[in-house]
Amino acid sequence: MRPRSRNMLTQLYELLTDTSFAIVVLIALAVASILGVVVVDQVPFRGDYARMAYPDRTGDPIVWLLIHVVPEQPFRCIFFRTLLALLSLSLLACTIKRWRHHWRRALTVLPPPAGIFDAPATRRWTTRMDPRHEELTGFLKKRFFAVRLRAGDDRLTLSATRFGVSELGSVITHVGLLLLIVGALVMASTGFSELVWMRPGDTVTIPQPGFQVTLEDFRIETTSAGRVSAYISSVALREDTTLVERTEIKVNKPLRHRGYSLYQSSYRQDPTKVHSIDVVLDLGSLGAGDGAGERGAGEEVPAQTPEGMPGRQAIPNRFLEPLTVTVPWGERIALPETPYAVAIDTFFADFRIGEEGPGLDSNEPRNPAALLRFYKGDSLAGRTWYFLLHPQMPVGTGPDLPMRIADYSPQLTAGLEVATHPGSGWVWAGFAFVSLGTVLVFLLRREQLWLRLRTVGSRREIALIHQGAAKQAPEFAREEWETQMTALGVQLVRWLEPDGDPPVRSSNRKA
């Protein structure tokens, strides 16, 4: 049984370290992310919200899918977290697999491979100089090389490595990606996120830390062309009854306190409340009774006015034209030249009559209607429904006034996202590691240099190979052979002056 178990573990390890498996998981994660964004943006009601929004259509296939299949929080569902877990396991296995190899290459100065000085890329020349070991070592260490020497009776072999730490770039990048995914998993598993709709004056309480946030004002800023440029919530933060601070929450400028973050997420019109309503009072129409158009010319028209109101003859001329009166929410406003005052009782953006009476059919302003209360002195004189799109059909017990709704100013509600990010430390550490790994991979190049000095008669033969560095730039070359060597190689040749021919490739070396 043990060999079989080890074999299964080996197969699992090989699967996790397979690049094809990681690519498949990444593609699945990308598709899931795109679908999650589409769901969040285009499907407003999901799960229990869909059940409440469509109580009479729970049997419809689409509504059933919204309730039972489409997740309320796509990026916190079990499917998305499973993909993240698979990707993190793959990254962990790849990191373990690569670590030892890259770590040894990063910290070890490798000796020259067998036959390297006979390779075509090796440069050879002879010199009468006999540089000391300390001089060669110092020359390279000043240029950030790690040096290793091996001396014999008639030869000296030098191995040097610069920027070997770049070998760890890919491993560090893998570690950073792993930390990012672990942070995302921690957020998805233990984090909290909820969208709260608040009107000015509303308070949201965060019970565990024990603080409250009150929305004092919400405003929308627009450009000269009328486009929305910003929406801002002015809030007051209190702990118990003590005011901690007053601040503004904007897009990309959240409020952070005691591990919680409040983001300006959205806004909408309140479907059951308005800032004010504009009513038009047409007193000039008083006295035009039913059948007035059938009377003869010059025949007196009897006044038909509500009780206590003046007839047409007694209305001042300035009130004969339609008069617009603004009625703010929560205030009682007197109607000119009438014994009545009016206040807003109820507002529905989409009025409907149901089994339980008037109600809200949707959040969209498809049939705006307002129930207005009329007062005569301090006594309630009745209530009447007025419809913005049907001004000719008021319904109620209020006085029969020549009045209609002309417009209304919507009451805006701010959508604040209250969230915690328990994995944010992992995420920031992941960003740091990914950035460091990217710098090591793309900005640093590991260079390997091998140099051999051996005695040939009265001269010293030098063989040099420098890998990982760019060739000498042509504009800095004094002779043609310099363009075929690295800048450091050219410096070594100029220091160890050739005695005769310039350095040549091994394949071109004279016999």
Rosetta blueprint (number, residue, H / E / L):
1 M L
2 R H
3 P H
4 R H
5 S H
6 R H
7 N H
8 M H
9 L H
10 T H
11 Q H
12 L H
13 Y H
14 E H
15 L H
16 L H
17 T L
18 D L
19 T H
20 S H
21 F H
22 A H
23 I H
24 V H
25 V H
26 L H
27 I H
28 A H
29 L H
30 A H
31 V H
32 A H
33 S H
34 I H
35 L H
36 G H
37 V H
38 V H
39 V H
40 V H
41 D H
42 Q H
43 V L
44 P L
45 F L
46 R L
47 G L
48 D H
49 Y H
50 A H
51 R H
52 M H
53 A H
54 Y L
55 P L
56 D L
57 R L
58 T L
59 G L
60 D L
61 P H
62 I H
63 V H
64 W H
65 L H
66 L H
67 I H
68 H H
69 V L
70 V L
71 P L
72 E L
73 Q L
74 P H
75 F H
76 R H
77 C L
78 I H
79 F H
80 F H
81 R H
82 T H
83 L H
84 L H
85 A H
86 L H
87 L H
88 S H
89 L H
90 S H
91 L H
92 L H
93 A H
94 C H
95 T H
96 I H
97 K H
98 R H
99 W H
100 R H
101 H H
102 H H
103 W H
104 R H
105 R H
106 A H
107 L H
108 T L
109 V L
110 L L
111 P L
112 P L
113 P L
114 A L
115 G L
116 I H
117 F H
118 D H
119 A L
120 P L
121 A L
122 T L
123 R E
124 R E
125 W E
126 T E
127 T E
128 R L
129 M L
130 D L
131 P L
132 R L
133 H H
134 E H
135 E H
136 L H
137 T H
138 G H
139 F H
140 L H
141 K H
142 K L
143 R L
144 F L
145 F E
146 A E
147 V E
148 R E
149 L E
150 R E
151 A E
152 G L
153 D L
154 D L
155 R E
156 L E
157 T E
158 L E
159 S E
160 A E
161 T E
162 R E
163 F L
164 G H
165 V H
166 S H
167 E H
168 L H
169 G H
170 S H
171 V H
172 I H
173 T H
174 H H
175 V H
176 G H
177 L H
178 L H
179 L H
180 L H
181 I H
182 V H
183 G H
184 A H
185 L H
186 V H
187 M H
188 A H
189 S H
190 T H
191 G L
192 F E
193 S E
194 E E
195 L E
196 V E
197 W E
198 M E
199 R L
200 P L
201 G L
202 D L
203 T E
204 V E
205 T E
206 I E
207 P L
208 Q L
209 P L
210 G L
211 F E
212 Q E
213 V E
214 T E
215 L E
216 E E
217 D E
218 F E
219 R E
220 I E
221 E E
222 T E
223 T L
224 S L
225 A L
226 G L
227 R L
228 V E
229 S E
230 A E
231 Y E
232 I E
233 S E
234 S E
235 V E
236 A E
237 L E
238 R E
239 E E
240 D L
241 T L
242 T E
243 L E
244 V E
245 E E
246 R E
247 T E
248 E E
249 I E
250 K E
251 V L
252 N L
253 K E
254 P L
255 L E
256 R E
257 H E
258 R L
259 G L
260 Y E
261 S E
262 L E
263 Y E
264 Q E
265 S E
266 S E
267 Y E
268 R E
269 Q E
270 D E
271 P E
272 T E
273 K E
274 V E
275 H E
276 S E
277 I E
278 D E
279 V E
280 V E
281 L E
282 D L
283 L H
284 G H
285 S H
286 L L
287 G L
288 A L
289 G L
290 D L
291 G L
292 A H
293 G H
294 E H
295 R L
296 G L
297 A L
298 G L
299 E L
300 E L
301 V L
302 P L
303 A L
304 Q L
305 T L
306 P L
307 E L
308 G L
309 M L
310 P L
311 G L
312 R H
313 Q H
314 A H
315 I L
316 P L
317 N H
318 R H
319 F H
320 L L
321 E L
322 P L
323 L E
324 T E
325 V E
326 T E
327 V E
328 P E
329 W L
330 G L
331 E L
332 R L
333 I E
334 A E
335 L L
336 P L
337 E L
338 T L
339 P L
340 Y E
341 A E
342 V E
343 A E
344 I E
345 D E
346 T E
347 F E
348 F E
349 A L
350 D E
351 F E
352 R E
353 I E
354 G E
355 E L
356 E L
357 G E
358 P E
359 G E
360 L E
361 D L
362 S L
363 N L
364 E L
365 P L
366 R L
367 N E
368 P L
369 A E
370 A E
371 L E
372 L E
373 R E
374 F E
375 Y E
376 K E
377 G L
378 D L
379 S E
380 L E
381 A E
382 G E
383 R E
384 T E
385 W E
386 Y E
387 F E
388 L L
389 L L
390 H L
391 P L
392 Q L
393 M L
394 P L
395 V E
396 G E
397 T L
398 G L
399 P L
400 D L
401 L L
402 P L
403 M E
404 R E
405 I E
406 A E
407 D E
408 Y E
409 S E
410 P E
411 Q E
412 L E
413 T E
414 A E
415 G E
416 L E
417 E E
418 V E
419 A E
420 T E
421 H L
422 P L
423 G L
424 S H
425 G H
426 W H
427 V H
428 W H
429 A H
430 G H
431 F H
432 A H
433 F H
434 V H
435 S H
436 L H
437 G H
438 T H
439 V H
440 L H
441 V H
442 F H
443 L L
444 L L
445 R L
446 R L
447 E E
448 Q E
449 L E
450 W E
451 L E
452 R E
453 L E
454 R E
455 T E
456 V E
457 G L
458 S L
459 R E
460 R E
461 E E
462 I E
463 A E
464 L E
465 I E
466 H E
467 Q E
468 G L
469 A L
470 A L
471 K E
472 Q L
473 A L
474 P H
475 E H
476 F H
477 A L
478 R L
479 E L
480 E H
481 W H
482 E H
483 T H
484 Q H
485 M L
486 T E
487 A H
488 L H
489 G H
490 V H
491 Q H
492 L H
493 V H
494 R H
495 W H
496 L L
497 E L
498 P L
499 D L
500 G L
501 D L
502 P L
503 P L
504 V E
505 R E
506 S H
507 S H
508 N H
509 R L
510 K L
511 A L
